[in-house]
Amino acid sequence: MASAFLKVAVSSLSRHSHLALRRARSTSAPLHQGIPGSLWNLGKLNHIAIAVPDMDKATALYRDILGATVSEKVPLPEHGVYTVFVELGNTKLELLHPLGDKSPISGFLQKNKAGGMHHICIEVDNINAAIKDLKLKNIRTLSAEPRIGAHGKPVMFLHPKDCDGVLVELEEA
């Protein structure tokens, strides 16, 4: 009987040690991770962008109902959007609404009438090196050169078909 108890105890201990080891391996990687020898590093999540059909309603939701600090609505004609940033402490939400006839957000909202998540933005320490490296790895970009984004910094969008269906924006930190 003691032998059977000992086998169960050892088996349980081994299983728990294995789980602890797996958890230790799956913890978040340190910020500014990178490929050894790389000329650029991936940084933190800057924001999650949400396309909204009604900017005033969406702004009121985050400000008046949820109590977040929100920015003023800012037009970005070169990107075809109005933006409002919602401060969350550890990151931001970027509310996007169409500006002009050629807004990429108009097409998104035609397919998604209620709005929804449009893209994620991740910081990089050297956007030109990141773009060059990613193109060598067959990751397509949505424009030939970086453009100035909502934060006044260079940005580049990566093709969602090359990023597991997610539109990824890189922003130089």
C-alpha positions in Angstrom: 0.0 0.0 0.0 2.8 2.4 0.9 4.5 1.5 -2.4 1.3 2.5 -4.4 1.0 5.7 -2.4 4.7 6.5 -3.1 4.2 5.9 -6.9 1.2 8.2 -7.0 3.1 10.9 -5.0 6.1 10.7 -7.3 3.9 10.8 -10.4 2.0 13.8 -9.1 5.3 15.6 -8.1 6.7 14.9 -11.6 3.6 16.2 -13.3 3.6 19.4 -11.2 7.3 19.9 -11.8 6.7 19.5 -15.5 3.9 22.1 -15.4 6.0 24.6 -13.4 8.9 24.1 -15.9 6.4 24.7 -18.9 5.1 27.8 -17.2 8.6 29.2 -16.6 9.4 28.7 -20.3 6.2 30.4 -21.5 6.6 33.7 -19.6 6.7 36.9 -21.6 9.9 37.7 -23.3 11.7 40.8 -22.2 10.9 44.1 -24.0 13.0 44.9 -27.0 13.4 41.3 -28.0 15.3 40.7 -31.2 17.1 38.3 -33.4 20.8 38.1 -32.5 22.7 40.4 -34.8 19.6 42.1 -36.0 19.8 45.9 -36.7 16.3 46.5 -35.2 14.3 45.3 -32.3 10.6 44.8 -31.7 9.3 47.0 -28.8 6.0 47.3 -27.0 2.4 47.4 -28.2 1.6 51.0 -28.9 -2.1 50.8 -29.6 -5.0 48.8 -30.9 -7.0 50.6 -33.6 -10.8 50.2 -33.8 -12.8 51.4 -36.8 -16.0 53.1 -35.7 -19.0 54.1 -37.7 -19.9 56.9 -35.2 -16.9 58.8 -33.7 -19.0 60.8 -31.3 -20.8 57.8 -29.9 -17.6 55.8 -29.6 -15.8 58.6 -27.9 -18.6 59.0 -25.4 -18.5 55.3 -24.6 -14.9 55.4 -23.6 -15.0 58.8 -21.9 -18.4 59.1 -20.3 -19.4 55.5 -19.6 -16.0 53.7 -19.1 -14.3 56.8 -17.6 -11.2 56.8 -19.8 -9.2 59.9 -20.8 -9.7 60.5 -24.5 -8.0 63.0 -26.9 -9.6 65.5 -29.2 -10.7 64.3 -32.6 -7.8 64.9 -35.0 -8.1 64.8 -38.8 -5.3 63.0 -40.7 -6.1 63.8 -44.4 -2.9 62.0 -45.6 -4.2 58.8 -44.1 -7.9 59.4 -44.8 -9.0 59.2 -41.2 -10.1 61.0 -38.1 -8.5 59.7 -34.9 -9.2 59.8 -31.2 -6.8 58.2 -28.8 -8.1 56.5 -25.6 -5.5 56.3 -22.8 -5.5 52.9 -21.0 -2.4 53.1 -18.8 -0.4 50.2 -20.4 -1.4 51.0 -24.0 -3.9 53.0 -26.1 -6.9 52.5 -28.3 -7.0 54.5 -31.5 -10.6 55.1 -32.7 -10.7 55.5 -36.5 -13.4 57.1 -38.6 -13.4 57.8 -42.4 -12.2 61.2 -43.7 -12.7 61.8 -47.4 -13.9 59.6 -50.3 -10.7 57.5 -50.4 -10.5 56.5 -46.8 -9.4 52.9 -46.2 -11.7 52.9 -43.2 -14.8 53.4 -45.4 -14.1 50.1 -47.1 -13.6 48.4 -43.8 -16.9 49.8 -42.4 -18.8 48.7 -45.5 -17.8 45.1 -44.7 -18.2 45.6 -40.9 -21.2 47.8 -40.4 -20.8 47.9 -36.6 -17.0 48.6 -36.8 -14.4 46.5 -35.2 -10.7 46.0 -34.6 -8.7 47.4 -37.6 -5.0 46.9 -36.7 -2.4 46.6 -34.0 0.6 48.9 -33.7 3.9 47.7 -32.4 6.9 49.9 -31.8 10.3 49.3 -33.4 13.6 51.0 -32.7 14.7 51.4 -36.3 11.8 51.3 -38.8 14.0 51.5 -41.9 16.1 48.5 -40.8 12.9 46.6 -39.8 11.3 47.2 -43.2 14.4 46.2 -45.1 14.8 43.0 -43.0 11.1 42.1 -43.3 11.0 42.5 -47.0 14.0 40.1 -47.3 11.8 37.7 -45.3 9.0 38.1 -47.8 6.7 40.2 -45.6 4.9 42.7 -47.9 4.3 46.3 -46.9 1.3 48.4 -47.9 3.4 51.3 -49.1 6.8 51.7 -50.6 8.1 54.1 -47.9 7.2 54.9 -44.3 4.7 57.7 -43.8 4.3 60.0 -40.8 1.6 58.6 -38.5 -0.8 60.0 -35.9 2.0 60.4 -33.3 4.2 62.3 -35.7 6.6 59.3 -36.1 7.3 57.1 -39.2 5.0 54.2 -39.6 4.6 51.3 -42.0 1.8 48.8 -42.4 2.5 45.1 -43.0 0.2 43.1 -45.3 -2.3 41.1 -43.2 -1.9 38.0 -45.5 1.7 37.8 -44.4 0.9 38.4 -40.7 -1.7 35.7 -39.9 -4.6 37.8 -41.0 -3.7 40.8 -38.8 -3.0 44.2 -40.2 0.2 45.2 -38.3 1.5 48.8 -38.1 5.1 49.3 -37.2 5.9 52.7 -35.5 9.4 54.0 -34.8 9.7 54.5 -31.1 
